[in-house]
Amino acid sequence: MKYRLVPTLFVLGLLCVRSVSAQDASIPETYQEDQKRYTSRTKLQRGLTNSVTGWLELPYNIFSEVVFGSRTPFVGMVTGIVIGTGKTIQRTGIGVFETATFYIPNYDPIMKPEFVTLSFSGSTSEDFGDPREGLHVRPPTGFED
C-alpha cells in the first residue's frame, strides 16, 4: 500500500499543476483574465484545495466577527464560531464533492469565492460583494483618561 501511495500522490500533483499550452500563449493577457475557462483539471484542483483548506473558514470568521463585527467581542466570537463552522462544513463538503465529480462536465465553481479568502482588503468585493463593507473597527471602551 505504501508503494501505491507515492505514485498516486505524484499523479494528483501533476493534474493540479497548471500548464500553459500554445493556444493560451497566443491569446492576449487581458482577454485571458476576463474569460476564465474552467476545465476538469481546475475543478479537481479547486476540490482538493477546498477539501484540505476548508477548515480555515473557522478562524477567519472568528477573527472577522470579533475585529470587524458590530457586536461585543464575546458575541462576535460566538457568532464567528457558528458562521465559521457552517462555512467550514460547506466548503469542505463542496470540495469533496468537486473532487469526486471532477470528470463530470459542469466545471463552473459551486461556491464563490472559489477558495478560502484570507484577505480583508476587499479584493473580492468587485465580483461577489463584501459582506463586511461599511463596517469598521470600533475603538476600545473603558480606556478613556
C-alpha positions, 0 to 999 in steps of 0.5 A: 500500500505504501508503494501505491501511495507515492505514485498516486500522490505524484499523479494528483500533483501533476493534474493540479499543476497548471500548464500553459499550452500554445493556444493560451500563449497566443491569446492576449493577457487581458482577454485571458483574465476576463474569460476564465475557462474552467476545465476538469483539471481546475475543478479537481484542483479547486476540490482538493484545495477546498477539501484540505483548506476548508477548515480555515473558514473557522478562524477567519470568521472568528477573527472577522466577527470579533475585529470587524463585527458590530457586536461585543467581542464575546458575541462576535466570537460566538457568532464567528464560531457558528458562521465559521463552522457552517462555512467550514462544513460547506466548503469542505463538503463542496470540495469533496464533492468537486473532487469526486465529480471532477470528470463530470462536465459542469466545471463552473465553481459551486461556491464563490469565492472559489477558495478560502479568502484570507484577505480583508482588503476587499479584493473580492468585493468587485465580483461577489460583494463584501459582506463586511463593507461599511463596517469598521473597527470600533475603538476600545471602551473603558480606556478613556483618561 
